[in-house]
Amino acid sequence: MKVILKRDLDDLGLEGAIVNVKEGYARNYLIPKGFALVADNRNIQLMEMQKKKIETNRIKAKEDAEKAAKDLEGIVITIAHKVGEEEKLFGSVTSMDIADEMEKKGISIDRKKILLEKPIKTLGEYDVPVKLHSQVTGSIKVMVIAGE
């Protein structure tokens, strides 16, 4: 079934794209959630008229993400965690812990955008990527230190 995306979806495509998906996925998820429209003649004509607006919004969103990435470069997050033998942590530092520490500094970033391959389990300094846009990834420095 062909649908027109109403917003950018990482696994399918960008806003305004016509993609082919399984009928159940479209009817049960994409269309009811407002992520897509059925690709009939009327909807295709409407999307063609809105293409320029979509493109300017996409460019503005990318510029905003690039600016936010530059702002994130200088940020250092320090997390104190209980430590056992050989500087191994009791538990681990996850993306949720990093998001909470950033929230304390007044920076609001969704924890799902923090791209931590696996939880941090040792003391040290880590560069953690943050996906701000489909084409822009920033980086923050996370220092894990020994705490009580």
Beta strands, then each sheet from edge to edge (+ up, - down):
strand 1: 2-5
strand 2: 18-20
strand 3: 36-38
strand 4: 76-82
strand 5: 88-93
strand 6: 120-122
strand 7: 124-133
strand 8: 136-147
sheet 1: 2+ 1- 3+
sheet 2: 4+ 8+ 7-
sheet 3: 5+ 6-
end
